[in-house]
Amino acid sequence: MNEPMTLRSFFDVSSEAPVYKAFQALRGALNRHADSLPQDEFSPWTIRLGKGGPKSDGTHYDGPEKSLYRHCMDVATFAIWLLYYEWRSGKVVIEGETDLVAAIQTIFAIAFAHDANKLV
């Protein structure tokens, strides 16, 4: 992390990018879960709504429906984007790549847990 990291290299889809490294454990867990389901069953992450859809009073929320997975990924992406700018501006001190990946993993964990009640 000697060179300044650009936003593009931070979010790059390569094995060297911090966000890619941090997502590997979650990706593995989601894949194992999907693989464990019967062939004709979809993961609740993809069929449950994270945003939009019907309200309890029979009306609908404003805005498009999003799967729980998509909503949680949007939350994570926005939070990681904020981390990047806070880190580059010096407001957040991260000593090395290991700490950076750990911080991103924490964000993924919070983003995917914040609506965990929608899985049950």
Beta strands, then each sheet from edge to edge (+ up, - down):
strand 1: 49-51
strand 2: 66-67
sheet 1: 1+ 2-
end
